Amino acid sequence: MSVSSPRPLRRAYVEWVEQKIEDFKERIPRSDLLDLADEVVTELRVSAKGQYQLTELLLCNAIDRRIGRMLKLPGYRAWCAARRAEAEAQQTLIAFPLPDRLRVLAPEPAAAPEPASVAADTALAEEPLACVV
């Protein structure tokens, strides 16, 4: 398994979290999303410094953080461990079928010889019957 630098892996994690949050936003009704935004706006108004800190970008980030907590998305380290486990699980040996020319065929069992009387009966039974009108 190749070792990748932490920066692209961190970026992949951020993109994964963003995708999960966007998927959640698309699944819930608009009214629920607006209720969630109202809760976040109330939290932003009551800051430790008593300042009103509302901008669109801040609101979007705050809502995304809240949704991430609601979805209980794993942290970066847990996500990396799960991703590593998935990658190791996918690194299995793939067996392809051999072409017919390379395959060793087992000999087919020989059929037991039929008695002559049974063979004659089956030959007659297989002939179509003619109807004379």
N, C-alpha and C positions, 0 to 999 in steps of 0.2 A: 504494500500500500504506500503510495507516495505521500510524503509529508508536505502539506501546503502551508503557506505562510498564514499566520493568524488573521491578518487584515482581510484577505478575501473571504475567509471562513466567517469572520465577524459580519462582513457585508451580506453574505448568504443568509446568516441568521436574521439580520435586520429585515431583509427582503421577505423571508419566510414569515416573520411576525406580522409585517405589513399586509401580506397576502391573507393570512388568517383573519386579521381584523377587518379587512375589506370584504372578505367573504361573509363575515358575521353581519356587517352593516347591510349587505345586500339581502340577507335572509330575514331581517327583522322589519316590521312595519315602520313607516316613517314616523308615526306618532310615538312609538317606543324610543326611536332614535332621538326625537325632539325632547322627550321626557328625560332621557339620559343627559342630553346637552344642558337642560335646565339645572339638573343636579350639579353638573360640573361647573356651570356658571356661578351657582351659589357658592361652591367651594372656592372658586377663584376670587370672588368678591371679598371673602373673609380670609385674608392672608395674615400671616404673622405680623407683618408690618402695617396692616390696616390700609394698604393701598388697593386701589381698584386696578386689576391687571388684566384687562380683557382686550385681546386682539384676536383676529380670526385665526392666525397661525397658532397662537397659544391655546386657543379653544380647541382647534383640531388635534393638536398634540395631546392635550389633556384628555380629550374624549378617547383617543386611541390608547392612551395608557390605562384608562379606566376599563375599556373593553378588554385589553390584554389581561388585566387582573380578573375580570369576570370570566374569561375563557380559561383561566389558570394555565396560561402558556408557560412552558418550561423556560428557565433561565438559560443563558448562553452555554454554560458548562454542561448542564443536563442535556441540552439540545445537541451539543457536540458529541456527547457520549452515545446518545441514541442514534445519531447519524453514523457514527463509527460502527456501532453494532449492526445497523442495517447494511452498511457497505461490506462488512465481514460476512454477513449472512448471504449476500449476493455473490460472493466469490466462491462459488461451488464449481466443481468439475462438471462440465457439460459433455455428455456422451452423445455422439452422433451415430446414427445407424451405419453399419458397414455396407458398402456396395455389394451387390449380389456376387460379383466376380471374386470378391475377397472373403465372402462368408463361407464357412465350412458347414456344409449341409449334412445333417444326420441322415443315414439311410432310412427310407420308409419301411415299416414292417411289411413283410411279404404276406399277401392274402392266402388264407388256407385254401387248398384246392377243393372245388365242389365235386360232389359225386356226379357221375354222368347222368343219372336219372333226374336230379334236381336241375342240372344245366339244361336238359332238354325241355323240362316243364316250363322253365322261365323263358326260354326262347319262344315257345309256343304262345305263352301268355302275352308276350310283347308284340306279337303280330296282330294287326287290326282284324277284327271280325267283319266278314262281308255279309251283308243281308241280301237275300234273294227275294225279289218281290214279284 
